[in-house]
Amino acid sequence: MKYGYKLAWTFFGGMIAGAATASMVGRGKLRPCAAKGLSYIYDWKDKTVAACESMKEDCEDLAAEAKEAQELRKAKKQAEAAAIEEDVVEVDIVEDEKKH
């Protein structure tokens, strides 16, 4: 039963708010308020877009730095592997010379 009263009060509250809004629109008082509110929304949108673009640039910079670090690590591993192979070849040559 209480749910029915709550629903009725919500309905009547909506009707009153709608009537007040319609009255303000009819008198022309709502338009300046709506324009001012929308201007603040556009300001917020511009700030949000700027923040997102800044965040995007930061992420791109981070990705570029990570890619560079990965390439340096890969080059270092390849250089170490090449150095190990040279050591192995030298050891094989020395052992072959000892055998002969």
DSSP file (Angstrom, degrees, kcal/mol; ACC not computed):
  #  RESIDUE AA STRUCTURE BP1 BP2  ACC     N-H-->O    O-->H-N    N-H-->O    O-->H-N    TCO  KAPPA ALPHA  PHI   PSI    X-CA   Y-CA   Z-CA
    1    1 A M     >        0   0    0      0, 0.0     4,-1.4     0, 0.0     3,-0.2   0.000 360.0 360.0 360.0 -37.7    0.0    0.0    0.0
    2    2 A K  H  >  +     0   0    0      1,-0.2     4,-2.3     2,-0.2     5,-0.2   0.840 360.0  59.7 -66.3 -31.7    2.8    2.4    0.8
    3    3 A Y  H  > S+     0   0    0      1,-0.2     4,-2.5     2,-0.2    -1,-0.2   0.884 101.5  54.3 -62.9 -37.9    4.3    1.8   -2.7
    4    4 A G  H  > S+     0   0    0     -3,-0.2     4,-2.3     2,-0.2    -1,-0.2   0.898 108.9  47.7 -62.7 -42.0    1.1    3.1   -4.2
    5    5 A Y  H  X S+     0   0    0     -4,-1.4     4,-2.8     2,-0.2     5,-0.2   0.910 111.4  50.6 -65.7 -41.4    1.3    6.3   -2.3
    6    6 A K  H  X S+     0   0    0     -4,-2.3     4,-2.1     1,-0.2    -2,-0.2   0.916 111.6  47.9 -61.9 -42.8    5.0    6.8   -3.2
    7    7 A L  H  X S+     0   0    0     -4,-2.5     4,-2.2     2,-0.2    -1,-0.2   0.892 112.1  49.7 -64.9 -40.4    4.1    6.2   -6.9
    8    8 A A  H  X S+     0   0    0     -4,-2.3     4,-2.7     2,-0.2     5,-0.2   0.924 111.1  48.1 -65.8 -44.3    1.2    8.7   -6.7
    9    9 A W  H  X S+     0   0    0     -4,-2.8     4,-2.4     1,-0.2    -1,-0.2   0.881 111.3  51.2 -65.1 -36.6    3.3   11.4   -5.0
   10   10 A T  H  X S+     0   0    0     -4,-2.1     4,-2.1    -5,-0.2    -1,-0.2   0.911 111.2  48.6 -64.1 -42.1    6.1   10.9   -7.6
   11   11 A F  H  X S+     0   0    0     -4,-2.2     4,-2.0     2,-0.2    -2,-0.2   0.939 113.9  44.8 -63.0 -48.5    3.5   11.2  -10.4
   12   12 A F  H  X S+     0   0    0     -4,-2.7     4,-2.3     1,-0.2    -2,-0.2   0.871 111.3  53.7 -67.0 -36.2    2.0   14.4   -8.9
   13   13 A G  H  X S+     0   0    0     -4,-2.4     4,-2.5    -5,-0.2    -1,-0.2   0.909 108.8  49.6 -62.5 -41.5    5.4   15.9   -8.3
   14   14 A G  H  X S+     0   0    0     -4,-2.1     4,-2.5     2,-0.2    -2,-0.2   0.878 109.6  51.6 -63.5 -39.1    6.3   15.3  -11.9
   15   15 A M  H  X S+     0   0    0     -4,-2.0     4,-2.5     2,-0.2    -2,-0.2   0.916 110.9  47.6 -63.9 -42.7    3.1   17.0  -13.0
   16   16 A I  H  X S+     0   0    0     -4,-2.3     4,-2.4     2,-0.2    -2,-0.2   0.922 113.0  48.1 -65.4 -43.9    3.9   20.0  -10.8
   17   17 A A  H  X S+     0   0    0     -4,-2.5     4,-2.3     1,-0.2    -2,-0.2   0.908 112.7  49.1 -63.0 -41.6    7.5   20.2  -12.1
   18   18 A G  H  X S+     0   0    0     -4,-2.5     4,-2.6     2,-0.2    -2,-0.2   0.901 111.1  49.4 -63.6 -41.9    6.2   19.9  -15.7
   19   19 A A  H  X S+     0   0    0     -4,-2.5     4,-2.2     2,-0.2    -2,-0.2   0.903 111.4  49.2 -65.0 -40.7    3.6   22.6  -15.2
   20   20 A A  H  X S+     0   0    0     -4,-2.4     4,-2.2     2,-0.2    -2,-0.2   0.912 112.5  47.9 -64.6 -41.9    6.2   25.0  -13.7
   21   21 A T  H  X S+     0   0    0     -4,-2.3     4,-2.4     2,-0.2    -2,-0.2   0.918 111.4  50.0 -64.7 -43.7    8.6   24.3  -16.6
   22   22 A A  H  X S+     0   0    0     -4,-2.6     4,-2.3     1,-0.2    -1,-0.2   0.885 110.3  51.3 -62.4 -38.0    5.8   24.9  -19.1
   23   23 A S  H  X S+     0   0    0     -4,-2.2     4,-1.6     2,-0.2    -1,-0.2   0.909 110.3  48.0 -64.7 -42.4    4.9   28.1  -17.4
   24   24 A M  H  X>S+     0   0    0     -4,-2.2     5,-1.8     2,-0.2     6,-1.1   0.875 111.8  50.0 -66.9 -37.2    8.5   29.4  -17.4
   25   25 A V  H ><5S+     0   0    0     -4,-2.4     3,-0.6     1,-0.2    -2,-0.2   0.911 108.8  52.9 -66.5 -41.5    8.8   28.5  -21.1
   26   26 A G  H 3<5S+     0   0    0     -4,-2.3    -1,-0.2     1,-0.2    -2,-0.2   0.831 111.8  45.2 -63.3 -32.9    5.6   30.3  -21.9
   27   27 A R  H 3<5S-     0   0    0     -4,-1.6    -1,-0.2    -5,-0.1    -2,-0.2   0.593 111.2-120.3 -87.1 -11.6    6.9   33.5  -20.2
   28   28 A G  T <<5S+     0   0    0     -4,-0.9    -3,-0.2    -3,-0.6    -4,-0.1   0.643  81.0 116.6  83.0  14.9   10.3   33.3  -21.8
   29   29 A K     >< +     0   0    0     -5,-1.8     4,-0.7    -6,-0.2    -4,-0.2   0.684  66.7  58.1 -88.1 -18.4   12.2   33.0  -18.5
   30   30 A L  H  > S+     0   0    0     -6,-1.1     4,-3.0     1,-0.2     5,-0.2   0.826  90.3  70.2 -82.1 -31.3   13.6   29.6  -19.1
   31   31 A R  H  > S+     0   0    0     -7,-0.3     4,-2.7     1,-0.2     5,-0.2   0.912  99.7  45.7 -58.2 -48.4   15.5   30.3  -22.3
   32   32 A P  H  > S+     0   0    0      0, 0.0     4,-2.3     0, 0.0    -1,-0.2   0.899 115.2  48.5 -63.0 -37.1   18.2   32.5  -20.8
   33   33 A C  H  X S+     0   0    0     -4,-0.7     4,-2.6     2,-0.2    -2,-0.2   0.916 112.7  47.8 -66.3 -41.7   18.7   30.0  -17.9
   34   34 A A  H  X S+     0   0    0     -4,-3.0     4,-2.7     2,-0.2     5,-0.2   0.907 111.6  50.3 -65.6 -41.1   18.9   27.1  -20.4
   35   35 A A  H  X S+     0   0    0     -4,-2.7     4,-2.0    -5,-0.2    -2,-0.2   0.912 112.1  47.5 -63.6 -42.0   21.4   29.0  -22.6
   36   36 A K  H  X S+     0   0    0     -4,-2.3     4,-1.8    -5,-0.2    -2,-0.2   0.926 112.7  49.1 -65.1 -44.1   23.6   29.8  -19.6
   37   37 A G  H  X S+     0   0    0     -4,-2.6     4,-1.8     1,-0.2    -2,-0.2   0.911 111.6  49.1 -61.1 -43.0   23.4   26.2  -18.4
   38   38 A L  H  X S+     0   0    0     -4,-2.7     4,-2.5     1,-0.2    -1,-0.2   0.853 106.2  56.8 -65.7 -34.4   24.4   24.9  -21.9
   39   39 A S  H  X S+     0   0    0     -4,-2.0     4,-2.0     1,-0.2    -1,-0.2   0.894 107.5  48.6 -64.8 -37.3   27.3   27.4  -22.1
   40   40 A Y  H  X S+     0   0    0     -4,-1.8     4,-2.3     2,-0.2    -1,-0.2   0.873 109.7  52.4 -67.4 -35.9   28.7   25.8  -18.8
   41   41 A I  H  X S+     0   0    0     -4,-1.8     4,-2.5     2,-0.2    -2,-0.2   0.905 108.9  49.8 -65.4 -41.0   28.2   22.4  -20.3
   42   42 A Y  H  X S+     0   0    0     -4,-2.5     4,-2.5     2,-0.2    -2,-0.2   0.890 109.3  51.9 -65.4 -38.1   30.1   23.4  -23.4
   43   43 A D  H  X S+     0   0    0     -4,-2.0     4,-2.2     2,-0.2    -2,-0.2   0.931 111.2  47.4 -60.5 -44.6   32.9   24.8  -21.2
   44   44 A W  H  X S+     0   0    0     -4,-2.3     4,-2.4     1,-0.2    -2,-0.2   0.898 110.6  52.3 -63.0 -40.9   33.0   21.5  -19.4
   45   45 A K  H  X S+     0   0    0     -4,-2.5     4,-2.7     2,-0.2    -2,-0.2   0.920 109.0  49.5 -62.1 -43.8   33.1   19.6  -22.7
   46   46 A D  H  X S+     0   0    0     -4,-2.5     4,-2.3     1,-0.2    -1,-0.2   0.906 112.0  48.0 -63.2 -41.3   36.0   21.7  -24.0
   47   47 A K  H  X S+     0   0    0     -4,-2.2     4,-2.4     2,-0.2    -1,-0.2   0.897 112.4  49.7 -64.4 -40.1   38.0   21.0  -20.8
   48   48 A T  H  X S+     0   0    0     -4,-2.4     4,-2.5     2,-0.2    -2,-0.2   0.915 110.8  48.8 -65.6 -43.4   37.2   17.3  -21.0
   49   49 A V  H  X S+     0   0    0     -4,-2.7     4,-2.5     2,-0.2    -2,-0.2   0.916 111.9  49.5 -63.2 -42.8   38.3   17.1  -24.6
   50   50 A A  H  X S+     0   0    0     -4,-2.3     4,-2.2     1,-0.2    -2,-0.2   0.913 111.6  48.7 -62.7 -42.1   41.5   19.0  -23.8
   51   51 A A  H  X S+     0   0    0     -4,-2.4     4,-2.4     1,-0.2    -2,-0.2   0.903 111.7  49.5 -64.7 -40.4   42.2   16.6  -20.8
   52   52 A C  H  X S+     0   0    0     -4,-2.5     4,-2.5     2,-0.2    -2,-0.2   0.895 110.6  49.8 -66.5 -39.7   41.6   13.6  -23.0
   53   53 A E  H  X S+     0   0    0     -4,-2.5     4,-2.4     2,-0.2    -1,-0.2   0.903 111.5  49.1 -65.5 -39.7   43.9   14.8  -25.8
   54   54 A S  H  X S+     0   0    0     -4,-2.2     4,-2.3     2,-0.2    -2,-0.2   0.916 111.9  48.7 -63.5 -42.8   46.6   15.5  -23.2
   55   55 A M  H  X S+     0   0    0     -4,-2.4     4,-2.3     2,-0.2    -2,-0.2   0.889 110.1  52.2 -64.1 -39.2   46.1   12.0  -21.8
   56   56 A K  H  X S+     0   0    0     -4,-2.5     4,-2.4     2,-0.2    -2,-0.2   0.924 109.7  48.5 -63.0 -44.5   46.3   10.5  -25.3
   57   57 A E  H  X S+     0   0    0     -4,-2.4     4,-2.5     1,-0.2    -2,-0.2   0.903 110.7  51.2 -62.6 -40.9   49.6   12.3  -26.0
   58   58 A D  H  X S+     0   0    0     -4,-2.3     4,-2.4     1,-0.2    -1,-0.2   0.909 110.6  48.6 -62.3 -41.4   51.0   11.1  -22.7
   59   59 A C  H  X S+     0   0    0     -4,-2.3     4,-2.5     2,-0.2    -2,-0.2   0.891 110.7  50.5 -66.1 -39.4   50.0    7.5  -23.5
   60   60 A E  H  X S+     0   0    0     -4,-2.4     4,-2.3     2,-0.2    -2,-0.2   0.910 111.1  48.9 -64.7 -41.0   51.6    7.8  -27.0
   61   61 A D  H  X S+     0   0    0     -4,-2.5     4,-2.4     2,-0.2    -2,-0.2   0.918 111.6  49.5 -62.3 -43.2   54.8    9.1  -25.4
   62   62 A L  H  X S+     0   0    0     -4,-2.4     4,-2.4     1,-0.2    -2,-0.2   0.906 110.6  49.8 -62.5 -42.3   54.8    6.3  -22.9
   63   63 A A  H  X S+     0   0    0     -4,-2.5     4,-2.4     2,-0.2    -1,-0.2   0.895 110.6  50.1 -64.4 -39.4   54.2    3.7  -25.6
   64   64 A A  H  X S+     0   0    0     -4,-2.3     4,-2.3     2,-0.2    -2,-0.2   0.911 111.4  48.4 -65.6 -41.2   57.1    5.2  -27.7
   65   65 A E  H  X S+     0   0    0     -4,-2.4     4,-2.4     2,-0.2    -2,-0.2   0.903 112.0  49.4 -64.1 -40.6   59.4    5.1  -24.7
   66   66 A A  H  X S+     0   0    0     -4,-2.4     4,-2.3     2,-0.2    -2,-0.2   0.904 110.5  50.1 -65.6 -40.7   58.4    1.5  -24.0
   67   67 A K  H  X S+     0   0    0     -4,-2.4     4,-2.3     2,-0.2    -2,-0.2   0.910 111.2  49.2 -63.6 -41.8   59.0    0.5  -27.6
   68   68 A E  H  X S+     0   0    0     -4,-2.3     4,-2.4     2,-0.2    -2,-0.2   0.910 111.3  48.9 -63.8 -42.6   62.5    2.1  -27.5
   69   69 A A  H  X S+     0   0    0     -4,-2.4     4,-2.3     1,-0.2    -2,-0.2   0.890 111.1  50.7 -63.7 -39.1   63.4    0.3  -24.2
   70   70 A Q  H  X S+     0   0    0     -4,-2.3     4,-2.3     2,-0.2    -2,-0.2   0.909 110.5  48.7 -65.4 -41.8   62.2   -3.0  -25.7
   71   71 A E  H  X S+     0   0    0     -4,-2.3     4,-2.6     2,-0.2    -2,-0.2   0.899 111.4  49.7 -66.3 -39.8   64.3   -2.4  -28.8
   72   72 A L  H  X S+     0   0    0     -4,-2.4     4,-2.3     2,-0.2    -2,-0.2   0.913 111.6  48.7 -63.0 -42.0   67.4   -1.5  -26.7
   73   73 A R  H  X S+     0   0    0     -4,-2.3     4,-2.2     2,-0.2    -2,-0.2   0.890 112.0  49.5 -64.4 -39.2   66.9   -4.6  -24.6
   74   74 A K  H  X S+     0   0    0     -4,-2.3     4,-2.2     2,-0.2    -2,-0.2   0.908 111.2  48.4 -66.4 -42.5   66.6   -6.8  -27.8
   75   75 A A  H  X S+     0   0    0     -4,-2.6     4,-2.3     1,-0.2    -2,-0.2   0.887 110.7  51.8 -65.0 -38.3   69.7   -5.3  -29.3
   76   76 A K  H  X S+     0   0    0     -4,-2.3     4,-2.4     2,-0.2    -2,-0.2   0.916 109.9  48.4 -65.0 -42.7   71.6   -5.9  -26.1
   77   77 A K  H  X S+     0   0    0     -4,-2.2     4,-2.5     1,-0.2    -2,-0.2   0.901 111.7  49.8 -63.9 -40.1   70.5   -9.5  -26.0
   78   78 A Q  H  X S+     0   0    0     -4,-2.2     4,-2.4     2,-0.2    -2,-0.2   0.892 110.7  49.8 -65.7 -38.7   71.5  -10.0  -29.6
   79   79 A A  H  X S+     0   0    0     -4,-2.3     4,-2.3     2,-0.2    -2,-0.2   0.904 111.6  48.6 -65.9 -40.8   74.9   -8.4  -28.9
   80   80 A E  H  X S+     0   0    0     -4,-2.4     4,-2.3     2,-0.2    -2,-0.2   0.906 111.7  49.4 -64.7 -41.1   75.4  -10.7  -25.9
   81   81 A A  H  X S+     0   0    0     -4,-2.5     4,-2.3     1,-0.2    -2,-0.2   0.900 111.1  49.4 -64.9 -39.6   74.4  -13.7  -28.0
   82   82 A A  H  X S+     0   0    0     -4,-2.4     4,-2.1     2,-0.2    -2,-0.2   0.897 110.7  50.4 -65.9 -39.2   76.9  -12.7  -30.7
   83   83 A A  H  X S+     0   0    0     -4,-2.3     4,-2.1     2,-0.2    -2,-0.2   0.895 110.2  49.7 -65.5 -39.8   79.7  -12.3  -28.2
   84   84 A I  H  X S+     0   0    0     -4,-2.3     4,-2.4     2,-0.2    -2,-0.2   0.910 109.8  51.1 -65.1 -41.5   79.0  -15.7  -26.7
   85   85 A E  H  X S+     0   0    0     -4,-2.3     4,-2.4     1,-0.2    -2,-0.2   0.893 109.1  51.0 -62.9 -39.4   79.0  -17.2  -30.2
   86   86 A E  H  X S+     0   0    0     -4,-2.1     4,-2.5     2,-0.2    -1,-0.2   0.904 110.0  49.9 -64.1 -40.6   82.4  -15.5  -30.9
   87   87 A D  H  X S+     0   0    0     -4,-2.1     4,-2.4     2,-0.2    -2,-0.2   0.909 111.0  49.3 -63.2 -41.5   83.8  -17.0  -27.7
   88   88 A V  H  X S+     0   0    0     -4,-2.4     4,-2.3     2,-0.2    -2,-0.2   0.908 111.2  49.2 -65.2 -41.3   82.5  -20.4  -28.6
   89   89 A V  H  X S+     0   0    0     -4,-2.4     4,-2.4     2,-0.2    -2,-0.2   0.915 111.4  49.5 -64.7 -42.7   84.1  -20.2  -32.1
   90   90 A E  H  X S+     0   0    0     -4,-2.5     4,-2.5     1,-0.2    -2,-0.2   0.897 110.7  49.9 -63.2 -40.4   87.4  -19.0  -30.6
   91   91 A V  H  X S+     0   0    0     -4,-2.4     4,-2.5     2,-0.2    -1,-0.2   0.914 110.8  49.7 -64.8 -41.9   87.4  -21.9  -28.1
   92   92 A D  H  X S+     0   0    0     -4,-2.3     4,-2.4     2,-0.2    -2,-0.2   0.905 111.5  48.9 -63.0 -41.2   86.7  -24.4  -30.9
   93   93 A I  H  X S+     0   0    0     -4,-2.4     4,-2.3     2,-0.2    -2,-0.2   0.917 112.2  48.2 -65.6 -42.6   89.6  -22.9  -33.0
   94   94 A V  H  X S+     0   0    0     -4,-2.5     4,-1.9     1,-0.2    -2,-0.2   0.919 112.8  47.7 -64.9 -43.0   92.0  -23.1  -30.0
   95   95 A E  H  X S+     0   0    0     -4,-2.5     4,-1.6     1,-0.2    -1,-0.2   0.886 111.3  51.3 -65.5 -37.9   91.0  -26.7  -29.3
   96   96 A D  H  X S+     0   0    0     -4,-2.4     4,-1.2     1,-0.2    -1,-0.2   0.887 109.3  50.7 -65.1 -38.4   91.3  -27.6  -33.0
   97   97 A E  H  < S+     0   0    0     -4,-2.3    -1,-0.2     1,-0.2    -2,-0.2   0.871 108.4  52.3 -68.1 -35.5   94.8  -26.1  -33.0
   98   98 A K  H  < S+     0   0    0     -4,-1.9    -1,-0.2     1,-0.2    -2,-0.2   0.851 106.0  54.8 -67.7 -33.6   95.8  -28.1  -29.9
   99   99 A K  H  <        0   0    0     -4,-1.6    -1,-0.2     1,-0.2    -2,-0.2   0.831 360.0 360.0 -68.9 -31.6   94.7  -31.3  -31.5
  100  100 A H     <        0   0    0     -4,-1.2    -1,-0.2    -3,-0.1    -2,-0.2   0.458 360.0 360.0 -90.3 360.0   96.9  -30.8  -34.6
